[in-house]
Amino acid sequence: MLLHEFRPGRAVLGLTLLALSGGYAADWAGAWQAPWVFFVAVLGGGLFLAAVAAQVAYRLRRRRGGRSLSSEKGPDPASSNGSQAMR
């Protein structure tokens, strides 16, 4: 049972940040001399791929009808904070 819907854009962005942090850690430890262009390319490419993945997922959700995870089928309940007109 899924508690929330899968967001592939966020997953791609997380993998991008893991790659960047791994590159920075390897560069800091002296295990790898990373050129600064690597970090710019990984960040730019990761942001682009995350945006594409999010857009594709959004379009697929819209095409499927946007089924919500809520089991309620009726309208939202009326608020009880007194903002509605009294009858």
Steps between C-alpha positions, in 0.01 A plus 500: 500500500642834397477777756582767244542522128838448337672822386769406244624859467590508867668159473717619209585817689599296805728279291654813348574643843649167609729504194605857576571424863696190404706703254568768758596239760738323260654833401537608863658168601749527217386176337397682184588834348161614375489794261244765587328437166396156625296648783334758277414234239362255757290769666364639173434159350340372818269797529400463135432126536303558821285759325436266207412211733265718702328629185455149359361373832263798520368436149454129571309578822274742313439247223404229753236724650683611811372233734548628852614289791198606703217252537237771532301563185279784619568873521717644774322535834386845604731690726399528865689820575201727438593629156177378340178693515265381773152384405 
